[in-house]
Amino acid sequence: MTDEVAVCTGRPKRPPNAGTDGTSAGAVASAAARVALRLLRSIRSDARHLQIMALASLLAINFAIIDFGAGPASSACALAASLATQFLCSRLAHIPLDLRSPLITGLSLSLLLRAEEPLMHAAAGVIAISSKFLLRIRGKHVFNPAGFAIVVVLLLSSGAWISPGQWGASIWFASLVGFLAIMVLHAARRTDIAIYFLVSHAALLCARAVWLGDPWAIPLHQLQNGSVLIFTFFMISDPRTSPDSRLGRFLFAFAVAGLAHYLAFFMQMRPALYFALIALSPATLLIDRVLPAPRFAWTAPACKGASPCPAK
């Protein structure tokens, strides 16, 4: 009967479920957009998410495009040891498990540390994460975990060294842009110390070139180093180990750059940045006493007004 009516009226017969298909497609698109927006907000809510993405991308480039020297076995050992140590220490300390910090530490060790045996990377992961729980004063880490582990491994083993960081100009520039984007998002709230250190480090290199009469290509080449970028954006700018006040961060960044310059060019120490950072890190506690400021926290404490939340 309906077919006859459609023929008589001249109206096309509507296929069954035509309206419901359009509605369901729109609902799926709307749900997908909400999920994507929620995911984007989650990523931007914590700088560690962006740091993990940046470091993981560099490690993937190392495996797929340009060999930086990070081996799959060594990287797996560093990541597994960091995650396992975080799990064990969190259980022993009775605090919630958070795997973001050990992921950053494991990825940093994979990109920076080189060793003859992959087990050295596992040892570095254990040392790094253990230092977070054992070496802390008034709830604040004394040393950057990855930097501390690198220095300890270099001091204890002759079969370990630092990656040269020669990633090529294009990869270096892309990394710089990506790391700066992370800092500009302001999620880590430590943009200033990264800029202070880069400017101080560049100024000292340029001053040395002028003093010696070297061409400008030499300090520019020294700055185009992937290891320097990771050090700047993931170690000295670590909000859990850098001074709380802005003036304190400026003094600390300049002091690290100056000591690293002295160790590198007067003491002929190649991994000077890491030794300078670890040597001066205890001074952060003194700086915070002289120049007090609010303590950094990755997220706002849920128990505000009550007893203090446990530090992670």
N, C-alpha and C positions, 0 to 999 in steps of 0.2 A: 504493500500500500504506500509506504513512504517513497519507494522508487517511482511509483506512478505520479505522486504529488510533486516530486522533484522535477520530473520531466514536464509536467503541466505548468509548473511555475517558472521553469527556466533556471532555477537555482541549482548550483552544483551540489552534489551529494557530499557532505562532510565526512571524511574518513573517521572511523571510530578511534577514540582516545586522542584526537588531535589536540584538543585543549589541554588535556592532562599532560601530554608530552612536553608542550611548551612550558607549562608551569613547573614541571619537575626539572627541566633543564635550567630554568632560571633559579630555582632553589639550590641546585647543585653549584651553579656559578657563584651565587651569593654566599653559600657556605664555604666554598674554596677561597673567596676573597676575605672572609672573616678569619679563616685559619691562617692565611698568608699574612694578614695584618697583625694577628696575635703573635705569630712567629717573629715578625720583624720587630715588634715591640719588645719581645723577650730577648732578642739578640742585642738590641740597643740598650737594654736596661742594665747591662753589666759589661764592663770593658773586657772582662776575661773571655766572653763569648767571641768578640771580635779578634782578640789576641790569638785564641785557639785557631780560628779560621785563617788568620794571616800566616801563622807558623806552619799549620798543616798544609797550606797551599805551597809554601816554599819547599817543604819536604817532598810534596808530590812532584813539584817541578824538578827537584833533585833526582827523583827516581825515573821520571818520564822524559825529561827534555835535556837538562844540563846537569852533569854530575858534579855536585859540590863536594863529594867525598863522604857523604853520610850513607853508610851501608845499611841494608835492610835488617840484618841480624843485630847490629849495634843499636839501631833505632828501636827495634822491638824490645831489646833488653832494657834500654833506658826507660821506655814507656811502661813496660810491665813492672819493673822494679819500683818506679815512682808511684804507680797506682796501687800496687800491693802494699807498699810501706805506708801510704796514706790510709788505706783500709785498716791495717793493723794498728797504727797509732791512733786512729779515730776510735777504734773499739776500746783500746786501753785507756784513752783519755775520756771516754764516755761523751763524745760530741758527735753531732750529725755528720755523716759522710758526705764530703763535697769533693768531687773528682776534677773540678776545673783547674785548681792550682797545680796539682800534680801533672795534669795534662800539659800545661804550659811549661812546667819544669822539664818534663820528659822530652818535649819537642825542642826546647832550647838546648838541652844536652845533646840531642841528636844532631842538631845543626852546627853546634860550636865545638864539641869535644871530639877528638880523634884518638884512637888507641889501637894498639896491635891486637888486643883481644876484646871481643864483644862483652865479656864479663866485666871489663873495666867500666863500661857504660852502666851495667847493672849496679855495680858498687857505687858509682856516682849518683844514681837515682836514690839508692838507700841513704847515702850520706846527705843528699839535698833535702829530702823530705823529713828525715830524722832531725835535722838541724832546726826545722820550723817548730818542732815540739820541745826540743831540749834546750836550744839556745834562744831564750826569750826572757825579757825583763819587763815586768809590769804589763804583761800581755802583748808586748811588741817584739817582733822578730829582730834579732840583732843583725843577721846577715841575710842577703838575698840567697835563697836556697841553691839555685843553679850556679851562681857565682862562687859560693862557698864550696860546693862540691868540686867545681873545676879547679880551684886553687889547691884543695886537699889532694886531689888525684895527681895534679902536676907535681906537687911536692913529694908525694910518696912513690911515684912510678916514673921511670925513665922512658917507658913505652907509651906515653900519652903526650899529646900536644894539642894546640888550638888550631881550628880551621883557618886557613889563610883568608877566607872570606872574599876571594876573587870570583864574583858571580857574573861578571860581564856588565857593561855599562847599562844595557837595556833592563836586565833583571834588577840591577841595583836601583835604577830610577823608579821602576815599578814598585819595588819594595819600599822605597822612601815615600812615595805617594800614598801607598796603602797604610804605612805606619803613621804618617802624618794625619791621614783621614781618621784613624782610630783616636788619635789624641784630640783632633778638632772636635770630634763628637763629645768630648769632655766627660765621657763616662768614667775615665780613670781619675780625673781631676788632678793630673800631674803633668799637664802640658808644659808648665813653666820650667820644671827641672830638666826636661828633655831639651828645651830650647837653650837654657842656660849652659848645659853641658856641651851641646853641639857648637854653640858660639864660642865658648871658652876653648874647646879643643881645636877648632878651626883657627882661632886667633893665635894660639900658641904655635901651631904648625906654620902659619903664614909668617909670624914674627921670626921663627927660626930660619925660614927660607930667605927672608930679607937679610938677616944677620950673616948668613953664609953666602949670600949672593946666588942662591939656587933659582932656577926658573920656576914660574908659578905652576907648571905642570906637576911638579913633585908634591907639593901639599894637596893639590886637587886629587892626585892619584891616591894619596894616603887617606883622604876622606871618603873616596869611593870604595868602601869596604863593607861587605855585608855583615861581618862580625861587629863592626862599630855600630851599625844600625840596630842589631838585636840587643847589644849592650845598652844602647841609649833608650830604646823604647820598651825593653822588658826587664832590665836589671837595675840601672841607676834610678829609673823612674818608678820602681816598684813602690806603691803607696804604703805597703806594710813595713818597709825598711828605710824609707826616706824621711827627712825631717817634716814635722807637721806644719811649720810656718813657712811662708813664702820666702822671707829673708833667709831663713835657715836652709832652705833648699838651694838658694842661690849660692850661699857660702859653701855648702857641701859639694855642689856640682863643680864650682871653680876649684875647690881643693882637690877633688878627685882628678880633674883634668890636669892640674899642675903637678901632682905627684906622679901621675901616669907619664907625663912628659919627661919628668926627671928620671924615672925608672927606665924608660924606653931609650932615651938618647944619652944619658950619662952613665947609667948602670947596664946598658945593653940588654935589658930584659924584654923579651918579645911579648909575652902576655901581660903587658904592664897595666892595662886597663883593669883587669880582674884583680890583680894583686893590690892596686891602688884602692879599688872599691872595698875590698874585704878589710884592708888595713885601716881605712878611715870609717868603716861602718859603725864601730862602737862610739865614735864621736857624735853620732846622731842622737844618742841618749842625752849627752851633755847639751847639745843644741836645743833639744826639746825642753830641757830644764831652764835654760837661759832665755829662750824665745818660745814660750808656751803658746799652743794653739790647739784647736779641737782635733782629737784623734780621728784618723780616717777609719771608715768602716765600709765594706763593700755594699752592704744593704742596711737600711735603717733598722735598728733593733726593734723586735716585736714587743719586747718587754719594757718599753720606755716608761719610766716612773716606778718600776719595780726593781727587783734585784737585777744586777747586770747579767747580760746574756753571755754564754761561754764564748771565748774567742776561738776562731777557726784557724 
